Each structure stands twice: as C-alpha cells, then as structure tokens.
Amino acid sequence: MQQLDNTGFGRVRSYLWPIHSHELKKLIPMFLMLFFVCFNYTVLRNLKDTLVVTANASGAEVIPFIKVWAMLPGAVLATMLFTYLSNRCSRKTLFYAVISFFLAVFFCFTFIVYPIYPSLCADQLANFLQTVLPTGCKGFISMVRNWPLTLFYVVAELWGTMVLTVLFWGFANEITRLSEATRFYSALNIGSNASAIIAGQVAAFLSSGVFNPDLLFGATAWEQSLAKLTLLIVGCGLGILVAFHWMTKNVLNDPKYLPEGVHDTKKGKGKKEKKMTFRESLSFIAGSKYLLCIAAIVISYNLVIHMVEVLWKDRLHQMYPDPHEYNIYINNLTSAMGIISTSAALAMVGIIRKLGWTKTALVTPIVLLVTTAAFFTCLIADETLSPYLALFLGTTPLALAVLLGSVQNCFTKAAKYSLFDVTKEMAFIPLSPEQKLKGKAAIDGIGSRLGKSGGSVVHQGLMVLFCSLSSSTPYVAAILFAVIILWIVSVKTLGAQFQQKADDADETISQKEAAGAVI
C-alpha cells in the first residue's frame, strides 16, 4: 500500500488538519481513547496530591518519601507484571484487564476504604517513629501514618505510567505508520490538552459543592465530592473500553490500516520474534545507545519537574490548607494549563515537519530552564524582595512564589504535552515491535520512576540535613540546572540517531517500491 502523506492538501489544511477522510475511522477512536485516558489522568493527578498533602499531620514533604518508598517498588512490580502478562495474554485481553483493575481499585477506595480511613491510620506507629527519627523525616512519618492514602497515591500515579504511557501509547505506536505519526500525533495531543481543560473545570465544580444530605454516599461535603469524582473516573474508564472494543472489531482486522508486519504477526504468520523477559528488557536498554538516550530524556524530565513541583506544592499548601480550596485551585490551574497547552499545540502543528525532530525536542528543556530560573529566583531572594513586593505590588513572597510556580507549571506542561510527549513517542517508532513494547515498558515504567525517585532521594537527603524544604532550595536549584544541561546533550545525541534510522527506513521503502516496479 502506498504510504500516506499530505499530498493534495491545501496550505491551510496541511497546517491545521492534515488528515485524509479515510483515516478518520482509525483516528477518531484513538482520539476518544486518549481523551478519556487523559481526562482520568488529570482528575487523578490532582486528587492524589490533594489527599496526601492536606491529610492529617502531612504536607508537601510527604511526596518525596512516597516516590521512593512506595512508588518505586510499585512501578517495578507493575512493570514486571505487565511484562509477564504481555508474554502470555493477547493485546486485547491485556488492555481490558489493566483498565478494569484500575477502575476497581478506585471504586473500592472511595466507597469502602475512605469512609473508615481515620480508623485505619497507623497513628501509634507514626507517634513512635516521631520519637526516634530526625525532624527531616516528617514526610516519611506522614506517609506511614496515612498509609491508605499512600496506596491510593501509588495506584493513581500508575494510571499515568501504565495506562497512558505504556498501554495507550504503546498501542498507538504499534498500529501507526511513521508517515502517519507526524500528522496523527499532533491531532491526538490537541485532544489530550482539551481533556485537561474540561477535566479541570469539572473537578473544580464537583469539589466546590456543599454537603447534600439527600445523597446516598458521603458523610461530609469532601467525601461526596470524592465520590462524584470517582464515579466520573469509572464512567470515563468504561468509555475507554468501548472505544477500544470498537477499534479492535472494525479497524484492526483490516490490514490497510496497519503498518507492514503488524497484521501478519497478529495472525501468527511469518517469523515471530522471541519475547524478552523483564531482565532481558533492561539489559537490552543498557546495551543500546539509542534507548539509553531516550531513558536519559525521560529521567531528566521527571527529575526536574518533580523536584520543582514539591517546592511549589509546599508553598501552595501553606496558602490553601483545606482540601476543598487546594483541589479547586489546582484543578483551575489544570484548566489554565490545558488552554495554554491547546494553544501551543495548535501553534505547533507541523513544527516537527518544519524544524525536524531535534530542534522540536529541544524546546521543552529550554522552556524548563527559563521558567525554573524565574521560580527559584523568587524562592531564594524572598526576604530581599518582601518589602518591595508589599510596597509596589501589595503582595507577599508566598503569594508571588505560588503565582510563579503556577506559571512555571503551565508553560512546562504546555511544552510537555505539545512537544515532549510527541517527540518522545516518535523516537520509538523506527524500532521493531518487540523493541517498542519491551523497551517502552521498561523506559516509561521504570525510567520515569527513577527520575522522580532520584529527585525524591535528593529532597530527602537535603531535608534530613537542613530540616525543611525551604532551607534546601539553593542546592536543589544547582542540581536541576546541571540535569537540564545533560538533558539537552541527550536530545542532540538521540536526534542524530533518529534521523539516521528514519533515513534508513525511507531507503528501504524506496528499494521495495523500485523492486515492485521492476516486477
């Protein structure tokens, strides 16, 4: 089948909507799946932070400890389980099983565990730990005390890794041609950004309600808000399953919609590559410069964004200690992020075709470098700026830090969703199906956790030394700037390899077409 491109499109359509009409049957269900996955991701991301940060005797300092002592083991186990199941289950069965598991956990937590959560807290153990651990371990004690919330945090965080990154994008990479990716992925990311706008406003609205005694669930206004959000998450999860089922039945059975080799492999024809074990997957990544560069980029992004967000959430919690107010603010901010990200996605349509992979991938670390510098300037110089802020702006260093942190989050996430995710996913496309699945699962499942956990380890060490997040801020800034430089170097190295693989693929296609013409 002839490779599809933008030939025949007008200049405006080629820029805004470079999609052929016969491709809509493939694109629309993918669009709906990503919309629902990202909708849940947005709601869960804000909800898990609200629950653990505003919990009893807790704060933003609990997040680094959860990332290391709960998230890292959870991510490793989840990745091992995914690798095990992918070797023994069909793609369809694996997809249904993973989504159903997450929905069941969220439902049970809200309607069974959370109503009795205070009685489940490990208060006696936490009180004992308070007497034997240093002051800087307050976050660890909070994690242990509120262990039901910690478990919810882990599962909610894994939705973004296992469902969004590994399950959906792995599926999308498998069924998408390289020639389609430059056009499809920009359209898909507009949908994901739009879902963040809608999810933020819906979650903020549901979090702002007062207690309704007529509802059958929830003893407080916050419990009722949590229940409504959970039912919404379950509903979107069912929407994901319906869209996937329709696509499996009506699209994936037609070889004209699939890259060469995928349909035959699915039917069991031809040579089938040997499945790699979990350990073999990690060994393969360690021996591949190409995958090592992808891993370095993923780790760098997650380390930088996590370390900055912990400091920002610490200030945000100081301004909004109530879970209602905290959740409303962070969801409204999410909608603002979505608007900025959608605007950026529209402005960036076709940027990969114009600038190339490397220059496009460099935008995200550069944006992070600039916005992070502004945020840390405010944090480090807060005492110096305090009298001038009160005199000229009528505000406080705390309010300005929250504002700058919010701006930094908006622009960083806009760059991530519009450019970082697209370029990262495109980097997997030239690889074989086996390399895509296992390499991607290891990089996204463990690589992202290593970045966040690495940042958490740094935060923990600095908090033990300096007893607070505020005192460790200058040292955090120095570490982050060094990591961003490493990120930029990795992008340039990967870009050269990606271009070489793309050129080799084009040459192979040309040779096949020439051979076909001769025949």
QUITAFEN-V219446 format. One record per residue. N is the residue number from 1. RES is the residue in one letter. SS is DSSP state (a for helix, b for strand, c for the rest). OMEGA is omega as a letter, one per 30 degrees, with the letter a starting at -180 (999 if undefined). D_FIRST is the distance of its C-alpha to the first C-alpha in whole Angstrom. Layout:
((N	RES	SS	OMEGA	D_FIRST) (N	RES	SS	OMEGA	D_FIRST))
This chain:
((1	M	c	a	0) (2	Q	c	l	4) (3	Q	c	a	6) (4	L	c	l	9) (5	D	c	a	12) (6	N	c	a	16) (7	T	c	l	16) (8	G	c	l	17) (9	F	c	l	20) (10	G	c	a	23) (11	R	a	a	25) (12	V	a	a	27) (13	R	a	l	24) (14	S	a	a	22) (15	Y	a	a	25) (16	L	a	a	25) (17	W	c	a	22) (18	P	c	a	19) (19	I	c	l	17) (20	H	c	a	15) (21	S	a	a	17) (22	H	a	l	14) (23	E	a	a	14) (24	L	a	l	18) (25	K	a	l	17) (26	K	a	a	16) (27	L	a	a	18) (28	I	a	l	22) (29	P	a	l	22) (30	M	a	l	22) (31	F	a	a	24) (32	L	a	l	27) (33	M	a	a	27) (34	L	a	l	27) (35	F	a	a	30) (36	F	a	l	32) (37	V	a	a	31) (38	C	a	l	33) (39	F	a	l	35) (40	N	a	l	37) (41	Y	a	a	37) (42	T	a	a	39) (43	V	a	a	41) (44	L	a	a	42) (45	R	a	a	42) (46	N	a	a	45) (47	L	a	a	46) (48	K	a	l	47) (49	D	a	l	48) (50	T	a	a	51) (51	L	a	a	52) (52	V	a	a	52) (53	V	a	a	54) (54	T	c	a	56) (55	A	c	a	57) (56	N	c	l	61) (57	A	c	a	62) (58	S	c	l	59) (59	G	c	a	57) (60	A	c	a	54) (61	E	a	l	55) (62	V	a	a	54) (63	I	a	l	50) (64	P	a	a	51) (65	F	a	l	52) (66	I	a	a	50) (67	K	a	a	47) (68	V	a	a	49) (69	W	a	l	51) (70	A	a	a	48) (71	M	a	a	45) (72	L	a	l	44) (73	P	a	l	45) (74	G	a	l	43) (75	A	a	l	40) (76	V	a	l	40) (77	L	a	l	41) (78	A	a	l	38) (79	T	a	l	36) (80	M	a	l	37) (81	L	a	l	37) (82	F	a	l	33) (83	T	a	l	33) (84	Y	a	a	35) (85	L	a	a	33) (86	S	a	l	29) (87	N	a	a	30) (88	R	a	a	32) (89	C	c	l	30) (90	S	c	l	26) (91	R	a	a	25) (92	K	a	a	26) (93	T	a	l	29) (94	L	a	a	30) (95	F	a	a	29) (96	Y	a	a	31) (97	A	a	a	34) (98	V	a	a	34) (99	I	a	a	34) (100	S	a	l	36) (101	F	a	a	39) (102	F	a	a	39) (103	L	a	l	40) (104	A	a	l	42) (105	V	a	a	44) (106	F	a	a	44) (107	F	a	a	46) (108	C	a	l	48) (109	F	a	a	49) (110	T	a	a	50) (111	F	a	l	52) (112	I	a	a	53) (113	V	a	a	54) (114	Y	a	l	54) (115	P	a	l	57) (116	I	a	a	59) (117	Y	a	a	58) (118	P	a	a	61) (119	S	a	a	63) (120	L	a	a	60) (121	C	c	a	60) (122	A	c	a	62) (123	D	a	a	65) (124	Q	a	l	67) (125	L	a	l	65) (126	A	a	l	64) (127	N	a	l	68) (128	F	a	l	68) (129	L	a	l	66) (130	Q	a	a	67) (131	T	a	a	70) (132	V	a	a	69) (133	L	c	l	66) (134	P	c	a	66) (135	T	a	a	65) (136	G	a	l	62) (137	C	a	l	61) (138	K	a	l	61) (139	G	a	l	57) (140	F	a	l	57) (141	I	a	l	60) (142	S	a	l	59) (143	M	a	l	55) (144	V	a	a	58) (145	R	a	a	60) (146	N	c	a	57) (147	W	a	l	55) (148	P	a	l	53) (149	L	a	l	52) (150	T	a	l	51) (151	L	a	l	49) (152	F	a	l	47) (153	Y	a	a	46) (154	V	a	a	44) (155	V	a	l	42) (156	A	a	l	42) (157	E	a	l	40) (158	L	a	l	38) (159	W	a	a	36) (160	G	a	a	35) (161	T	a	a	34) (162	M	a	a	33) (163	V	a	a	31) (164	L	a	a	30) (165	T	a	a	29) (166	V	a	a	28) (167	L	a	a	27) (168	F	a	a	25) (169	W	a	l	24) (170	G	a	l	23) (171	F	a	a	21) (172	A	a	l	20) (173	N	a	a	19) (174	E	a	a	17) (175	I	a	a	15) (176	T	c	l	14) (177	R	c	l	12) (178	L	a	l	14) (179	S	a	l	13) (180	E	a	a	13) (181	A	a	a	17) (182	T	a	l	18) (183	R	a	a	18) (184	F	a	a	18) (185	Y	a	l	21) (186	S	a	l	23) (187	A	a	l	23) (188	L	a	a	24) (189	N	a	l	27) (190	I	a	l	28) (191	G	a	l	28) (192	S	a	l	30) (193	N	a	l	33) (194	A	a	l	33) (195	S	a	l	34) (196	A	a	l	37) (197	I	a	a	39) (198	I	a	a	39) (199	A	a	l	40) (200	G	a	a	42) (201	Q	a	l	44) (202	V	a	a	44) (203	A	a	l	45) (204	A	a	l	48) (205	F	a	a	49) (206	L	a	a	49) (207	S	a	a	51) (208	S	c	a	54) (209	G	c	l	55) (210	V	c	a	59) (211	F	c	l	60) (212	N	c	a	59) (213	P	c	a	62) (214	D	c	l	60) (215	L	c	a	57) (216	L	c	a	57) (217	F	c	l	56) (218	G	c	l	57) (219	A	c	l	60) (220	T	c	l	60) (221	A	a	a	58) (222	W	a	l	56) (223	E	a	l	55) (224	Q	a	l	54) (225	S	a	l	51) (226	L	a	l	50) (227	A	a	l	50) (228	K	a	l	48) (229	L	a	l	45) (230	T	a	l	45) (231	L	a	l	44) (232	L	a	l	42) (233	I	a	l	40) (234	V	a	l	40) (235	G	a	l	38) (236	C	a	l	36) (237	G	a	l	35) (238	L	a	l	34) (239	G	a	l	32) (240	I	a	a	30) (241	L	a	l	30) (242	V	a	a	29) (243	A	a	l	26) (244	F	a	l	25) (245	H	a	l	26) (246	W	a	a	24) (247	M	a	l	21) (248	T	a	a	21) (249	K	a	a	21) (250	N	a	a	19) (251	V	c	a	16) (252	L	c	l	16) (253	N	c	a	16) (254	D	c	a	13) (255	P	a	a	10) (256	K	a	l	7) (257	Y	a	a	10) (258	L	c	l	10) (259	P	c	a	10) (260	E	c	l	9) (261	G	c	a	12) (262	V	a	a	14) (263	H	a	a	13) (264	D	a	l	15) (265	T	a	a	17) (266	K	a	a	18) (267	K	a	l	19) (268	G	c	a	21) (269	K	c	l	19) (270	G	c	a	19) (271	K	c	a	21) (272	K	c	a	22) (273	E	c	l	24) (274	K	c	l	27) (275	K	c	l	28) (276	M	c	l	31) (277	T	c	l	34) (278	F	a	a	35) (279	R	a	l	37) (280	E	a	l	35) (281	S	a	l	33) (282	L	a	l	35) (283	S	a	l	36) (284	F	a	l	32) (285	I	a	a	33) (286	A	a	a	36) (287	G	c	a	35) (288	S	c	l	32) (289	K	a	a	33) (290	Y	a	a	29) (291	L	a	l	30) (292	L	a	l	34) (293	C	a	l	33) (294	I	a	l	31) (295	A	a	l	34) (296	A	a	l	36) (297	I	a	a	35) (298	V	a	l	35) (299	I	a	a	38) (300	S	a	a	39) (301	Y	a	a	38) (302	N	a	l	40) (303	L	a	a	43) (304	V	a	a	43) (305	I	a	l	43) (306	H	a	a	45) (307	M	a	l	48) (308	V	a	a	48) (309	E	a	l	47) (310	V	a	l	50) (311	L	a	l	53) (312	W	a	a	51) (313	K	a	l	52) (314	D	a	l	55) (315	R	a	a	56) (316	L	a	l	54) (317	H	a	l	56) (318	Q	a	l	60) (319	M	a	a	59) (320	Y	c	a	58) (321	P	c	a	59) (322	D	c	a	59) (323	P	a	l	55) (324	H	a	a	55) (325	E	a	l	55) (326	Y	a	a	53) (327	N	a	l	50) (328	I	a	a	51) (329	Y	a	a	51) (330	I	a	l	48) (331	N	a	l	46) (332	N	a	l	46) (333	L	a	l	46) (334	T	a	l	42) (335	S	a	l	42) (336	A	a	l	43) (337	M	a	a	40) (338	G	a	l	37) (339	I	a	l	38) (340	I	a	a	38) (341	S	a	l	35) (342	T	a	l	33) (343	S	a	l	35) (344	A	a	l	34) (345	A	a	l	30) (346	L	a	a	30) (347	A	a	a	32) (348	M	a	l	29) (349	V	c	l	26) (350	G	c	a	24) (351	I	a	l	27) (352	I	a	l	24) (353	R	a	a	22) (354	K	a	a	26) (355	L	a	a	28) (356	G	c	a	26) (357	W	a	a	26) (358	T	a	a	29) (359	K	a	l	31) (360	T	a	a	30) (361	A	a	a	31) (362	L	a	a	34) (363	V	a	a	35) (364	T	a	l	36) (365	P	a	l	38) (366	I	a	l	40) (367	V	a	l	40) (368	L	a	a	42) (369	L	a	a	44) (370	V	a	a	46) (371	T	a	l	46) (372	T	a	l	47) (373	A	a	l	50) (374	A	a	a	51) (375	F	a	a	51) (376	F	a	l	53) (377	T	a	l	56) (378	C	a	a	57) (379	L	a	a	57) (380	I	a	a	59) (381	A	c	a	61) (382	D	a	a	62) (383	E	a	l	66) (384	T	a	a	66) (385	L	a	a	64) (386	S	a	a	66) (387	P	a	l	69) (388	Y	a	l	67) (389	L	a	l	64) (390	A	a	a	67) (391	L	a	a	69) (392	F	a	a	66) (393	L	a	a	63) (394	G	c	a	65) (395	T	c	a	63) (396	T	c	l	63) (397	P	a	l	61) (398	L	a	a	60) (399	A	a	l	58) (400	L	a	l	57) (401	A	a	l	55) (402	V	a	l	54) (403	L	a	a	53) (404	L	a	l	51) (405	G	a	l	50) (406	S	a	l	48) (407	V	a	l	47) (408	Q	a	l	45) (409	N	a	a	44) (410	C	a	a	42) (411	F	a	l	41) (412	T	a	l	40) (413	K	a	l	38) (414	A	a	l	36) (415	A	a	a	35) (416	K	a	a	34) (417	Y	a	a	32) (418	S	a	a	30) (419	L	a	a	30) (420	F	a	a	31) (421	D	a	a	29) (422	V	a	a	25) (423	T	a	l	26) (424	K	a	a	27) (425	E	a	l	24) (426	M	a	a	22) (427	A	a	l	24) (428	F	a	a	22) (429	I	a	a	19) (430	P	c	a	19) (431	L	c	l	20) (432	S	c	l	20) (433	P	a	l	20) (434	E	a	l	23) (435	Q	a	l	24) (436	K	a	a	23) (437	L	a	a	25) (438	K	a	l	28) (439	G	a	l	28) (440	K	a	l	28) (441	A	a	a	30) (442	A	a	a	33) (443	I	a	a	32) (444	D	a	a	32) (445	G	a	a	35) (446	I	a	a	37) (447	G	a	l	36) (448	S	a	l	37) (449	R	a	l	40) (450	L	a	l	41) (451	G	a	a	41) (452	K	a	a	43) (453	S	a	l	45) (454	G	a	l	46) (455	G	a	l	47) (456	S	a	l	49) (457	V	a	l	51) (458	V	a	l	52) (459	H	a	a	53) (460	Q	a	l	55) (461	G	a	l	57) (462	L	a	l	58) (463	M	a	l	59) (464	V	a	a	61) (465	L	a	a	63) (466	F	a	l	63) (467	C	c	a	63) (468	S	c	l	61) (469	L	c	a	58) (470	S	c	a	60) (471	S	c	a	62) (472	S	c	a	59) (473	T	a	a	57) (474	P	a	a	57) (475	Y	a	l	56) (476	V	a	a	53) (477	A	a	a	52) (478	A	a	l	53) (479	I	a	a	50) (480	L	a	a	48) (481	F	a	l	48) (482	A	a	l	47) (483	V	a	l	44) (484	I	a	l	42) (485	I	a	l	43) (486	L	a	l	41) (487	W	a	a	38) (488	I	a	l	38) (489	V	a	a	38) (490	S	a	l	36) (491	V	a	a	33) (492	K	a	l	34) (493	T	a	l	33) (494	L	a	a	30) (495	G	a	l	29) (496	A	a	l	29) (497	Q	a	l	27) (498	F	a	a	24) (499	Q	a	l	24) (500	Q	a	l	24) (501	K	a	l	21) (502	A	a	l	19) (503	D	a	l	20) (504	D	a	l	19) (505	A	a	l	16) (506	D	a	l	15) (507	E	a	l	16) (508	T	a	l	14) (509	I	a	l	11) (510	S	a	l	13) (511	Q	a	l	14) (512	K	a	l	11) (513	E	a	l	10) (514	A	a	l	14) (515	A	a	l	14) (516	G	a	l	11) (517	A	a	l	13) (518	V	a	l	16) (519	I	c	999	16))
